[in-house]
Every structure is written in C-alpha cells, then in structure tokens.
Amino acid sequence: MVKNSSNGAKLGFENKLWEMADKMRGHMDSGEYKHVVLGMTVGSCWARMFYRL
C-alpha cells in the first residue's frame, strides 16, 4: 500500500526494505548486525580507495 508522507511524497517501499533486511539478518540481534554492516561499508570504502591508487 502506497502512503503519502507529510511532505507529499508517495512512499511504499520502506516496509519491503525492512522485510528484506530482517530476512538477511536472520536470527542475529540488530545491535550485533550493525557491526557486520559497518565492517562491510568500511571495507568497501577502503577497497575503492586502494583501487584508485
């Protein structure tokens, strides 16, 4: 279901994104999962930085 937000934008994908994130996370606690995501983000940034050199 698509809802209008307070600024008039039509939104509908947020629930689907949360469902996919919960499915990927599995039974891991969200506080623990943030370390996984942070590590992947930092690793990706480092890889791009070193690839440019």
Buried (B, 14 or more C-beta within 10 A) or exposed (E): EEEEEEEEEEEEEEEEEEEEEEEEBEEEEEEEBEEEEEEEEEEEEEEEEEEEE
